[in-house]
Amino acid sequence: MNQRESLTNMAVSSQWNRRFKGSFIKPTILAFITSTLIVFYIFSTSRLLNIHPHQTRLHIKTPLDSSRISSSNLRILVQEIQKSNRSFQQNFVDDHHNKPIKDDETTLTLLLQNTTTILPLPEPFPIAKPELQVGSRDQKFVKNKDVFHDKDLFQEEYKEMNRTLKIYVYPHKMNDPFANVLLPVDYEPAGNYASESYFKKALYKSHFITNDPKEADLFYLPFSIASLRNDKRVGVGGIQDFVKNYVFEISEKYPYWNRSGGADHFYVACHSVGRTAMEKAIHVKLNAIQVVCSSSYFLSGYVAHKDASIPQIWPRKGVHPKNGPSERQKLAFFAGAMNSRVRENLVQVWRNNSEIMVHSGRMKTPYSEALLGSKYCIHAKGFEINTARIGDALYYGCVPVILADHYDLPYTDILNWESFSVIVSSLDIPILKKILEEIGYDRYVELQKNVMQVQKHFQWNSFTKDFDAFHMVMYELWTRRSHLRQIY
C-alpha cells in the first residue's frame, strides 16, 4: 500500500469515527435532557399532589383543554409518574371496593385536576393551628377554641353575600316533561337525601334569585340527582346521559354556559349516585361548582375548594333535645350497616366493650336514646364517605368522632371542626378508647358546648333563618363565585 492510499484510508476512518461519535453523542444528550425533564416533572407534580387537604388553593376559572397534549405523551407521563411514585395510585382508591384505581384515563383526569387548575395561595383565614393533631395520643387543647376560623371576617362577608349575591336559575315550566326533576318539590322533603330538595325549595323563595342574567354571579343547574334516580324514564343508568343532554341543550339555547365553559355554574346533589353523574359531561365535572355530600379528596369527580361540601341531614322538626354532659353515661356510640372495612373493623374491635357501644345493623332500642346518652357519637365511613350521622350527632348534642379519612368536611372553609368534633384516623380504631379518655372532661365540656353552638348551621328549615344550612351553602357558593364578570 502506497502513502497516498494510506492517507486516504486514514481520512475515511477519521470521518467514520466522527460520524459514529456524533450519532452516539446526540441521542445520549437527548436522552439525558428527556430524563431530566421527567424527573423535574415528577418532583414538581408530587409536590402539587401532596398539598395538605385543608390548604387553600385557587382554581382558575377557565375550562381545561387536554386536547393540547397528545394522548401518547400523556400516557408516557402517567406511566413515568406511576413508576416513580407508587403511592399516588394507592392513595386514590375506588370507594366501592377500597381498591387502587388503575385506569389510566381516571388517573390522567386526577392529574389534570391537581396540576393544571390548582395554585397554592396564602390561607384567607388566619386559621389557628393545634399544638398537636386532634385525635393523637398526646392530644392538647387547640389554640383556637372558637367554632369559626375567623368569626369577624365571616360575619362581615356573610352580610355582603346576603346583600349582593345574585343567582340566575335556568327557567322551566310546570308542563315540562321533566318538571318533577327540574322544579322544586311541593311537599316537605324527607330522608337521607333531603338536602338537595331543601336547598332548591329555599333558593326559589329567596331574594338571591334574579331574572336578569346580566347581574347574576352564578347560574344554577336545577336538575335533581335523587329525582332522576327515582324516575323510571331515567333511573341510575340514564342519569349521565340526561345531564349530558341537559347541559348541551342549555348551551345551545343560552349563551351563559359557553362564555365561561361552565365555571360560573353549579348544581347541588346529595345522593351517592351524584359522584358518577357527570362522567359523560366532563366539562361539568372539571369546571362547574359541584355542591355535593359525597366530598372525598380522592374521588375523581370532586375537586376540593372548587367544589363545596354540604352536610347530609335527616330532617327533624321541633326543638333540639338537650342532655347535659353529666347526663351522658356512655363514652361513645355507633350503629349502622356493615358496608365498609372501616365499620367492620370498628365493630370487630369494640363489640364487647362496655363503654364504647357499637352495633351492626338496626338497634332494638331507639336510636335517639343512644345519641342522647353518649358523650361521643362515631361517624364511620360506609359505602360513601358521608352519612347523616354527623347531622344526627349534632342534633342530639353529641360530639362527633369522625373516622372517615379524606373527608372534605362541610363548611370547612368557615367552621373550625377541631373545636366541636374529634377527627381520628381509621388506623387508630384499636386505640380509640384511649384517645377519647385522654381528651379529659373539661375539654369534652368545651367540645359539647360548641356542638350546641353549631347546631343551627346543620338545620334545614321550611322558612329559612340566618346562618342555617341554606345560608351556609349560599356563603360557600359566594366564596366560589367567578371573579370575572362578563361584559355584554
N, C-alpha and C positions, 0 to 999 in steps of 0.2 A: 504494500500500500504506500503510495507516494505521499508527500507532505500535503498536497492540495486536498486529496481525499480525506486525510486525517483531520485537517482543519474543518472540512465540510461536515464530517460526522460529529465533530465536537460541537459545532454550531447547531446542528439538528438536535443533538442530545440536550443542549442547553435550552433550546426553545421548548422541547417537550417537558423538561423539568419545570420551566416557568409556568407552562400551561397546567401541569399537574398540581403545582403548588397553588396556583390561582383557583383551580377547580376545587381544591381541598379547603383553602382558607375561607373563601366566600360563604360556602354552606355552613362552615363552623361558626363564623361570625354571626350569620343569620340565625343559626340555632341558639347561639348564646344570647342574642338580643331577645328572641322569642321567649326563651326560658326565663329571662329576667323580667319581661313584661308579665308573664303568667304568675311568677312569684309575687310581683308587686300587686297584681290584681287580687290574688288570693289573700294577701296580707290586708289590703285596704277593704276588701269585701268582708272578711272575717271581723274586722273592727266595726263595720257598719251593722253586721248581723248580731253582734254582741252588745248592742246598745241596751242599757238597762231598761226593762219594760216600762218603768214609770218616768224615764227621761223624756222631756218634752221635745217633740220634733215638728218640723214644718213640712207639710205636704204641699208640693207645688200644684197649683190649681190648673194644670194643663193635662190633656189626655195623653196617655202613653202611646208610643208608636213603635212596637217591637219589630215592625217590618223593615226598619232601617238596618237591622243586623241580620245576616244570613242565618238560616236555620242550622247549617253545618257548623258555623263558627260558634253559635250559641251552644250547640251540643258539646263541642270540644271544651268550651269554658265550663259547662256544667260538670263534665267528666273530670276535668282537672281539679275543680273545687271539691268534688266528691272524694277524689283520691287523697287530697292533702288535708281535708278536714271532715273526717267521717262523722264527727259529732253533729254536723249540720243536719244530715238526714235523720239521725237518731232523735234529734230534738223535735223535728216536725213530724208528728205522728198522726195516724189515722184515728180519729176519735171513736170510730165504731168498734175497732178491734185492738186499739193501742199498739198498732204495728207501724214501723217506719214507712214513710211514703217513698216509694222507689220509682215513681212515674216522673220521667224527665220533664215532661211538659208542666206538671204541677210544680216541680222543683224550680223550673225556669220562671214561672209566674211569681213564686215566692221571692226569687232573686230580684226580679224587676220591681216588686213592691218594696223591697228592703234596700235597694241600692240606687234606683233611679228617681224615686219620688220622695226620699226622706233625707233631710239635712238636720244635723244637730243644732239646737239653739239653746240659749240660756233659758232656765225654767221661768215661766211667767209669774209663778207664785214663789215667795220665799219659804219653801217647804222646810220645816224643821226636821232634821234627820235624827232618828232614835240613837241613843247611846249604843244599844245593841239591838240586833234584829228581833222583832216580835216573834215569840214562839221559841226562842233559843233557850238553852238550859239556864243561862245566867241572865234571864230577862230583867231589865230595869225599867223604871218609868220613862216613857218617851218625853222629850223636852217640850214638844208642842201637845198640850192636852186638849186643845180646842178642837171641836169637830170639823172646823174649816181649816184649810191650808192658810187662807188669809181672809178673815171674815169681813173686814172693812172693804177690801178690794171686791169681794164677791157681791156685797150689798150695793156698792156703787155701780158695778157693771150690771147687776140684776135690774136696777132701776132704769138704766139706759136701754137694756134689752126690752123691758116692758113698754118703754116709750117709743122705741124706733123700729123694732123688728117687724118686717112685713113678709108674708108668705103668700105665694100665688098657688092655688090648687087647680090642677087641670080639671075643667068642668065636665060633668056627666049628668045626663038627665035621668029621671025616675024610670023612664021606659027603656033605658039602655039594657040590652040583653044581659049584661053582667053588672047591673046596678047593685046586686047583693054583694059583689066583690069590691066595687069602686066607691060606694056611698056608705055613710055611717049606718050602723045598725039602729033599729028603732026600739031596742029593748036594752035592759041593763046587762052589760057583759058579765060573764062568769067563767070560772075555770082557770086552768094554768096559763092560758094564752090570752087573757083578757086585756093585757097591757096595750096591744096594738089597737084593739077596738075602743078602749077608753081614750087613748090618745086622739084617734080620729074624731070621735064624738066631741071631745073638748075643743079640738082645733077648729072645727066647723062653727062652733058657737063663740069663738074667741075674737078679740079685737086685733089679733095678729093677721087675720085674713085680709088680703087686698084683691080687688077686682082689676087693678091696674098693674100689669106685669112690669111696666117701666119702673115702678117703685119697689118691686119685690127684691128682697135679699136672697130668698131661696124659693125653690119650686118643689111642690110636694107631689110624689107619685102615689096616688091613693089606693093602689091595689092591696088587698089583704091576703097574706100568705095562708093564714088559718082558714079563711073563707074559700080560697081556691082549693085547698086540700079537701074540704068537705063538699065541694061542688062536684057532682057526678059527671058533669061535662068536662071537667079538667082533671081532678084527682092529683095525687102525688106525682104521677108520671107525666102529667101535662103542664105542670107549673112553669118549668123552664121555657117551654115554647110560648106559653101565654105571656110571660114577662118580656121575652124577646120581641114578640109581635107587638105588644103594647108600646114599648119604647120606640120601635120602628114607626108606628102609627103617629105618635105624638111628634116625633122628629120630622115627619113628612107634613103634618098639619100645622105645627107651630115652629117658630124659629128659635125658641129659647134653649132647647137641648143642644142644637148644633153650634151655637155661638160659644159654648164653653165645654163641649164634649160631655156634658152632664155633671160638671164639677160643682155647680150650684143647685143640684137636685138632690133629693133624699127620699127614702122610703122607710117605713117602720115595720118590723117583723119580730114577733116573739116566739113563734113556733120553731121547733128544731129543724123543720124542713127548709126554713129560710136560709140555712147555711149553704145549701146547694142550689137555691132557686135562681141564682144569677149565672150559672155555668154556661149558658148559651147567650148570655148578654155580658160578655167580658168587660165592655166599656162601662157598664153599670157597676160591676164589682170593683174596678180599678179607679173609677173617677167619682162616682156619686157617693154621697154620705149614707152609709148604712147604719140605721139606728136599730140595734138588734139586742136580743137577750143572749144569744149564743156568741159570746165575745171572748174567744180564746186567742191568745197571741199566736198559736200555732195552727189555726185554721187558715187554709189557703185563701178563703174569701173574706177574711176580716183583717183590716189594717188599722191598728191602734192609732189613735189621735186624729186620723182622718174620719174613721167611723166612730160611733158612740155606743156605749154600753148602757142598756136600760134594765131596771130590775124586773124580774118575773114575779108578779104579785098575785096571789089568790085574793080576790076582792072580799073584804069583810066590812060589815056595817056596824055602826054603833061606836060607843066609847071604848078605847083600848082598855082591856083588863089590866089590873095592876097587882103585882105581888112584889113586895119589897125584898131586898137582898137577904134578910134574915129569915124570910119565909120559904126560901128555896133550899130544899134539903139535899137534893141530888147534885152531884158535881157536873155531870154532862149527860146529854141525851141525843140519840139518833134513832130514826126508824125510816125504812124505805126498802124498795125493791133491790135485789142483788144484781144490778145491771152494769157493774163496773168492777175492776180489780181493786180499786180503792175501797169501795164499800165491802167487798168480800174480805179484804184484809182487816178492815176496821172491826167487822163483826167477829171474825175468827179470833182476833187478839183480845177483845174485851167482852165477849158474850157471857162470861162467867163472873164478871166483876160487879160488885155491889154498888159502886159509886158512879161508874160510867154505864148508863143503860143504853144498850144497843139492841135493836130489833130488826129482823129481816121480814119484810112484808108488813101486812096490816097488824095493828095492835088490837087487843081485846078491850083495853081501856081507852077512854077518849084521848085523842092526840093533844088537845088543848091542855089537859091536866098535866101531861108530861112537860110541855113547854113552859107552863106556869110554875112547875115545881123544880125546875132545873136552873142552875146558875149559868151554864153554858149549853148552847144548842149547836150541834155539829152539822155543817154543810159539807157533805162529801160528794164529789163528782159522781154523776150517774152516767147514763147514756150520753148526755150533754154535760158540759162544764157548769151550766147554770141549772138551778132548780128554784122552786118557790120557797125553799127552806130559809133563806136569809130573810125574806119578807115575813115569813111565819115567825121566826125568832124575834125580829124587831117588833112585830105587832104585840107579842106576848111579853115583851120586856126582857127577853133572854139574850145574853151576849153571844153573837155568832162566832163559832170556831170554823174557819174556812180551810178545808182540806182540798180544794180544787186548785191544783197547780196551774200556773199560766193563765189565770182568770183575770181579764181586764174588768175590774170591779165597777159597778155602776157609779156614775158621778165621781170617778176617781180624780178628775181634774179639780173638783170642788171640795169633796169631803176628805178628811183625814181619817182613813179607815182604822188606823192603829189606835185611835182614841176611843173607839166603841166596838172593836172586834179583835179577835186573835187569829192571826194568819200563820198556819203551820204547814210545813211541807208534808206531803203524804208519806215521805220516807220516815217521818218522825212519829208515825202512828204507834209503834211499840213504846214510846216514852211520852205519850200524850198526857197521861195522868200526872206524871212528874212535871211536865211543862205547865199544866193548869194549876197544880198545887203551889208551884213556885211563884205564881203571879201574886199571891197574897191577898188577904181580904180587903185591905184598903184600896189596892189597885183595882180589884174586882168591883168595889162600890163605885169607883170613878168611871169604870167602863159601863156599868149598868146605868148610871146617871146619864151618860152621854147617849146610850141607846134610847132612853126616853126622849132625849132632845132631838134625835134624828128621825123619830117615827113619822113625823108629818111629811118628810121628804119621800117616804116609801108608801104613800097612801094615794089611791085614785079616788076622786070624788065626783059624784053626779053633777055637782056645781063646783067648779074649780075654786081653789083657795090659793092664796100666795104661798109659794115655796112648797106646794105639794108636788106629786110625781110629774104631773103635766108641766108645771112651770120649770121644774128642774131639767126636764128633757128639752124644753124650749131654750133654756140657758145653754145647754150643751150644743144645741144647733147654732145658737147665736155666736158662740166662740169659734165655730167651724165655718161660718159663712165666708163666702169668697170676698177677698179684699179688692177684687177688680170689678167695678161696676160697668156694665155695658152702656155705650152711648148709642142712642137710636138716631 
